[in-house]
Amino acid sequence: MLRATGYSPQPDPGAVRLGTVTLSFSDRFRRRIRLSLDDGQPFMLDLREVTQLDHGGALVVAGEGEIDVRAAVEAVIEVRSDDPARLVRWAWHLGNRHLPVEFIGTTGLRIAADPVIADMLAGLGAEPLFCEAPFAPEGGAYGGGPTYGHDHSYRHDHSHDHSHDRSHGHSHSHAGQGEGGHDH
């Protein structure tokens, strides 16, 4: 069985292509798991730490080659506008909720399908379109890590029984986050 122990955001053009693995956005945050290539061949992903596997990146199988990573088609919402100010406003509201956002060229935004967020965007003047497409959002601001799931412990690598060393420039509450909810 193939064993992928490395990841590169840029494939090595000289490496042997061993196949492709297509994963949803939430499934592209992995460390160790048994997966299958798109042709059904099993392989073991065995990375040192949880890694964001970006669309277009490659898993490295030492001495054998690389496995190309692809974003799966999944349920998303797209909003578009030729007005940059509208796009910035929508992006601000999405970012303020720590939602993963993919930019579609210079005229659109794509997020994971969520009817509540679609209603919010409609209230801001957008026309949300529910569709299916690969979802490859921007990485997090602090080191390019994931923004998925709002898991501060992963990004900051510390608990929240004390104040942050860095100011986010704003304050907000995570009501509804259960026992993990917290204030900044």
C-alpha positions as CSV (number, residue, x, y, z in Angstrom):
1,M,0.0,0.0,0.0
2,L,1.2,3.5,-0.8
3,R,2.1,5.7,2.2
4,A,2.0,9.4,1.7
5,T,4.2,11.1,4.4
6,G,4.6,14.6,2.9
7,Y,2.6,17.3,1.4
8,S,3.6,20.1,-1.0
9,P,1.3,22.9,-2.1
10,Q,3.1,22.9,-5.5
11,P,3.5,19.5,-7.2
12,D,6.9,18.6,-8.4
13,P,6.7,18.6,-12.3
14,G,9.4,15.9,-12.4
15,A,7.7,13.5,-10.0
16,V,5.8,10.4,-11.1
17,R,2.1,11.0,-10.9
18,L,0.6,8.1,-8.8
19,G,-3.0,9.2,-9.1
20,T,-5.5,11.7,-7.8
21,V,-7.5,11.9,-4.5
22,T,-10.6,14.1,-4.5
23,L,-11.8,15.3,-1.1
24,S,-14.4,17.7,0.2
25,F,-13.2,20.9,1.9
26,S,-13.8,19.5,5.4
27,D,-12.0,16.2,4.4
28,R,-8.9,18.2,3.3
29,F,-7.7,18.8,6.9
30,R,-5.9,15.5,7.8
31,R,-3.0,14.0,9.5
32,R,-3.4,10.2,9.5
33,I,-6.1,8.3,7.7
34,R,-6.6,5.5,5.2
35,L,-7.9,6.9,1.9
36,S,-8.4,5.8,-1.6
37,L,-7.2,7.2,-4.9
38,D,-10.0,8.2,-7.3
39,D,-9.3,4.9,-9.1
40,G,-10.0,3.0,-5.9
41,Q,-6.5,2.1,-4.9
42,P,-6.1,2.4,-1.1
43,F,-3.2,4.5,0.4
44,M,-2.2,5.6,3.8
45,L,-2.0,9.3,4.6
46,D,0.6,9.6,7.4
47,L,1.6,13.3,8.0
48,R,3.4,14.7,11.1
49,E,0.6,17.1,11.8
50,V,-2.9,18.1,10.7
51,T,-2.4,19.7,7.3
52,Q,-4.6,21.7,5.0
53,L,-4.5,19.8,1.7
54,D,-5.2,22.5,-0.9
55,H,-6.7,21.8,-4.3
56,G,-3.8,21.6,-6.7
57,G,-1.3,20.4,-4.1
58,A,0.4,17.0,-3.9
59,L,0.9,14.3,-1.4
60,V,4.4,12.9,-1.4
61,V,5.1,9.2,-1.4
62,A,8.8,8.9,-0.7
63,G,10.8,7.2,-3.4
64,E,7.7,6.6,-5.6
65,G,6.0,9.9,-6.6
66,E,3.1,12.2,-5.8
67,I,-0.6,12.0,-5.5
68,D,-2.5,15.0,-6.8
69,V,-5.1,16.6,-4.4
70,R,-8.4,17.8,-5.9
71,A,-11.3,19.6,-4.4
72,A,-14.6,17.6,-4.6
73,V,-17.8,19.1,-6.0
74,E,-20.0,20.0,-3.0
75,A,-23.0,22.1,-2.1
76,V,-22.0,25.8,-2.0
77,I,-23.5,29.3,-2.3
78,E,-22.2,31.8,-4.7
79,V,-22.8,35.6,-4.8
80,R,-21.6,37.9,-7.6
81,S,-21.4,41.6,-8.2
82,D,-19.5,43.9,-10.6
83,D,-19.5,46.4,-7.7
84,P,-16.3,45.9,-5.7
85,A,-17.8,47.8,-2.7
86,R,-20.6,45.3,-2.5
87,L,-18.2,42.3,-2.6
88,V,-16.0,43.8,0.1
89,R,-19.1,44.4,2.3
90,W,-20.3,40.8,1.8
91,A,-16.8,39.4,2.4
92,W,-16.5,41.5,5.6
93,H,-19.7,40.1,7.0
94,L,-18.6,36.5,6.1
95,G,-15.2,37.0,7.6
96,N,-16.7,38.5,10.7
97,R,-18.4,35.2,11.2
98,H,-15.1,33.4,10.6
99,L,-16.5,31.6,7.6
100,P,-14.3,30.1,4.9
101,V,-14.6,32.1,1.7
102,E,-13.4,31.4,-1.8
103,F,-13.0,34.3,-4.2
104,I,-14.3,33.6,-7.7
105,G,-12.3,35.9,-9.9
106,T,-12.9,39.5,-9.1
107,T,-16.7,39.4,-9.2
108,G,-17.8,36.6,-6.8
109,L,-17.6,34.8,-3.5
110,R,-18.3,31.1,-2.7
111,I,-19.1,29.7,0.7
112,A,-20.3,26.3,2.0
113,A,-24.1,26.0,1.6
114,D,-25.9,27.4,4.7
115,P,-29.5,28.7,4.4
116,V,-29.0,31.1,7.4
117,I,-26.0,32.7,5.8
118,A,-27.8,32.8,2.4
119,D,-30.6,34.8,4.2
120,M,-28.1,37.2,5.7
121,L,-26.5,37.8,2.3
122,A,-29.9,38.4,0.7
123,G,-30.6,40.9,3.5
124,L,-27.3,42.7,2.4
125,G,-28.5,42.9,-1.2
126,A,-26.9,39.8,-2.6
127,E,-28.7,37.1,-4.7
128,P,-27.4,33.9,-3.3
129,L,-27.2,31.0,-5.7
130,F,-27.2,27.5,-4.3
131,C,-25.2,25.3,-6.6
132,E,-22.5,22.5,-6.6
133,A,-18.9,23.3,-7.3
134,P,-15.4,22.5,-5.9
135,F,-14.8,24.6,-2.7
136,A,-11.2,25.9,-2.2
137,P,-11.4,28.8,0.2
138,E,-8.6,31.1,1.3
139,G,-6.4,29.9,4.2
140,G,-6.4,31.5,7.6
141,A,-4.6,34.8,8.2
142,Y,-2.2,33.4,10.9
143,G,0.1,31.1,8.9
144,G,-2.4,30.0,6.2
145,G,-4.1,27.4,8.4
146,P,-7.8,26.4,8.1
147,T,-10.6,28.7,8.9
148,Y,-13.1,25.8,8.9
149,G,-15.1,25.1,12.0
150,H,-13.7,28.1,14.0
151,D,-11.3,26.0,16.0
152,H,-9.1,28.5,17.7
153,S,-7.1,25.9,19.5
154,Y,-5.7,24.6,16.2
155,R,-4.7,28.1,14.9
156,H,-3.4,29.6,18.1
157,D,-2.2,26.3,19.8
158,H,-3.4,27.3,23.3
159,S,-6.4,27.2,25.5
160,H,-8.8,30.1,26.2
161,D,-8.5,30.4,30.0
162,H,-6.5,33.6,29.5
163,S,-6.5,36.6,27.2
164,H,-5.0,36.6,23.7
165,D,-1.5,38.1,23.1
166,R,-2.8,39.5,19.8
167,S,-5.8,41.8,19.4
168,H,-8.2,40.9,16.7
169,G,-9.1,44.6,16.5
170,H,-12.7,43.9,17.5
171,S,-14.6,42.0,20.1
172,H,-17.3,39.5,19.6
173,S,-19.1,36.6,21.4
174,H,-19.5,33.1,20.1
175,A,-23.0,32.5,21.5
176,G,-24.3,29.1,20.5
177,Q,-20.9,27.6,20.4
178,G,-21.7,25.3,23.4
179,E,-19.2,25.0,26.1
180,G,-16.4,25.9,23.6
181,G,-18.0,29.4,23.2
182,H,-15.7,32.3,24.3
183,D,-15.2,36.0,24.0
184,H,-12.2,37.7,22.5
